[in-house]
Amino acid sequence: MLSEEEKQVKSYPEAATTSSVEIQNWIEAQDLLKKKLIKEDEFEGDSLKYVGGVDISFLKEDSSVACGTLVVLNLQTLQVVYEDFSLVTVQVPYVPGFLAFREAPVLLELLERMKKRDPHLYPQLLLVDGNGILHPRGFGLASHLGVLANLPTIGIGKNLHHVDGLTHSGVRRLLSESKNNDSVVTLRGTSGCIWGVAMRSTVDSLKPIYISIGHRVSLDTAIRIVKSTCKFRVPEPIRQADIRSREYLRKFQMGMSKRETS
């Protein structure tokens, strides 16, 4: 009988080359790293000045070509004070529940490079375009990256993982029923576990974002920091990383087109 992970692989053609042995190795690695997960504040919140954001964009024409981007913003001004990117060919296919094994190595390399180049601007906290504990195995990209980098992280999801009875319709109902039109609702599963929150980040946002603990940050602190960094639906550190990663890919495509026609 196929495990749930193997069933997911079969539903994604890109992941067809991933063996059950490799998936089992990923599961074991996740379980080991998850033991190091810290769900409480473990940083100097009062002195927080530099907040980072990471994002990876992929070419539509070739999903193995990616651009990982790291930006760092001054928390007071929300101005970008550092940026870096890496254009790579990703060999690991996308497998639901195991995104970190595809994306984390690229982002870790950017963080390590920054330590050598501009350590004085190194982020005290990192917002990740990916979930933290709001994840089928309770350990998404934000948690994975946070543990490996030993860095406080917050997971920001644009879509909801349907774990522990959580559904889009249920979240919409909670938001519509929230008292005083509160923009934040708790994502409590049928087990009673709190997985994170759904938040309307701006007044005119039709879709919420999903905030969860990554590593070394409490949920209350995560909500406060995300609120303070939202000009639009997506927090500014991630939005700026996304804008830049797409622009780098666009320039890469233009360069490739020129070489092909010359």
N, C-alpha and C positions, 0 to 999 in steps of 0.2 A: 504494500500500500504506500502511495506517495505521501510524504510529509507536506504540511502546508507550504513550507518554503519551496519545495520541489514543484508543487502545483502552480505557485506564482511564477516560477521560472518558465514553465511550459506555456504560460499565458502571454509571455513576452518573447517574441522571436529573437530579439537582440541577445537575450540571456540564454539562448538554447545551447551555447557552447560551454556554459558553466556546469561543471559536474557536481553530483551530489556530494562527492568527497570535499570539493572546494567549499561548497555551502556549509558543510559540517564544520570545516575549519574556521569559516567566518563566524559561525554560531559560537564556537568555543572561544574565539578571540573576543567577541562581543561580551560574552559572559565574564571573562577575566577582567576586561576593562571596566565593566559595569560595577564590579566590586570596589573600584576606586572612586566611584561617582560621589560627589558631595553636593547636597541639595540646600545648603545654607550659605549665607554670605561669608565669604572668606577673602575679603579684600577691603581696602580703606575707602569706603564709599564717600566719605566727606571730602577726600582729596582727589576724587575722580576728575580727571582732566581730559585724557585721551581715550576715545572710544573707537574701536575698529569695526569694520564691516567687510564681509567676504561674500563673493558670489562667483559662480562659474557659468559661463554661457557656452553653448555648443552650436556648431554649424548645422543648419537645417539639412544641407546637402550631404553632410558627412558627420554623423554624431560621434565619431571618434576624435574629431578635432575640437579642442576646447580652449577657452581662455579663462584662467583663474585670475581674479583680481582682489587685491587687498587695498583698502583705503583706511586712513585714520583721520578722524575729525576732532576738532576742539569742541568739547561738550558745551561750552558756553556760547560759542558763535555758530556752531554746526558748519564751520568751514573746513574743507579738506586741507590737511597739513602734510599728508604723505600719501603717495599712491605707487603701486607697483603691479605688474601683471606678468603672467607666464602663459605663452602659447604652447600647448602640448598635444601630443597624440595619446589619447587614453586607451589603454588596452583592455581594461576591465569593463565588462558590459554592465548595463543597468539591470539590477535585480531588486525588485521591491523589498524594502526592509533592510537592504545592505548598501544603501547609497554611499555611505562613508568609505567603503573600500574602493569606490570609484573616484571620489572627489577629495577625500581628506589628504592623500599624499601631495596633491598639487597645492593645497592651501597651507599645509605644513611647511612646504619648501619656501613659500612666500614669507611666512612668519620667521623662519630661520634666517632667510636672507636679510630681512629687516633688522634682526638682532645685530648683524654685522655692519649694516650700512648706517642705520639711524636708530641706535638703541635708546636714545633720549626721547624719541617719539613713540616707542613701542606701546601698543594699546594696553591699558589697564583692564579693559574688558572688551569682549568681542561679540558683535551681533552676527549671527550666522543665518544665511538663507537656507534654512533646513530645520527640521524639528529637533528638539532635545528629547525629553522623556515622553513627549506625546508621539508615541511610536509603537508599532506592533510588538516590539521586543523591549520597549521602555528605554531605548538607547539609540537615538538617532544621530545624525551628522553633528549637530551642535554639541552633544554630550561626548561623542567619540573624539572630536577635534579638541574639545576642552580638556579632556583627560590626557590625551597624548601631548598637548602643548602646555599642560599645567597652567591653563589660562581660564579665568572666569568667562563663561559663555552663556548667551541667551539664544534659544531657538525661535526662529520666526518662520512659521509656515503660512503659505498662501492658500493651501488646501487642507482640508481636515482628514486626518487618518481615522478611519472608522474602527476604533478600538474600544473595547469594553462597553459596547452599546451606544457610543456616541455617533450621531448622524447629523448631516447638514440640516435636515428639517427640524431636528431637535434643537440645534443651535439657533436657527432662525426664530423658533418659538420662544426660546429663552430671552433672546435679544428684544423681541417685540413685547414680552411680558415684563421686562426688567423695570424695577421701580425708578421713578423720576427719570425715565429714559436713560438709565445708566448705560454707558458705552462698553462696559466690561461685564462678562458673565463667566462664572466658573464652570469649567468642563469636568463635571463629576461623573464617572462611569457607573454602570450598574453595580459594580463591586464596592462602590463607595470611594474608590481612589480618585484623587484630584490630579488630573493629567496636565492642566494648564488653564488658560483662559482664552475666550474669543473676545476680540476687541474691535469696535468701530474706531479706527484711529483718527478719523476726521468726521465732522458733522455730516458731510454729504457722501460718506463712504457707503456704498451699497453692499459691499462684501467685507466681512471682518478679516482680520489677520489672527493667527493662532500663536499665542506666546506660551512657551514652556521653559522650564529650567533646563539649562545646558549643563553647566558644571560650576560649582563654587559661587552660585548666586541663588538666593531665595526667590520664590515666585513673586512676592510683594515687591521686592527690589527690581525684579525684571520688568514688572508692569510699570513701575515708576520711571525707569530709565527709557523704556520704549515710548511712553507718553511724551517724555521730554525731548525725544529725537524725531518725532513725527511732524513733518510739514505736510505730507501727503499720506496716502494709505500705507505705504511701506516706510519703515524707519529710514531716516536719511543716510546712515552709514551703509545700509544694504542697497538703498536706491542709487547712491552714488557709485557703489561697486558695480551694480548691474549696468548702469549707463555706460560706464567706462569699458566693461568687458565686452559689451555689444559693439562699442565703437572700435575697439582694438580688432575685433573679428571682422568688422566691415572693412577696415583698412587692409587687413590681411587678405581678404577676398579680392579687393581692388588690385593689390599687388600681384596676386596670382593671375588675375585676368589679364593684366598688362604683360606679364611674362609669357602667357600663352599666345597672345596676339602679336608679340614682337618677333 
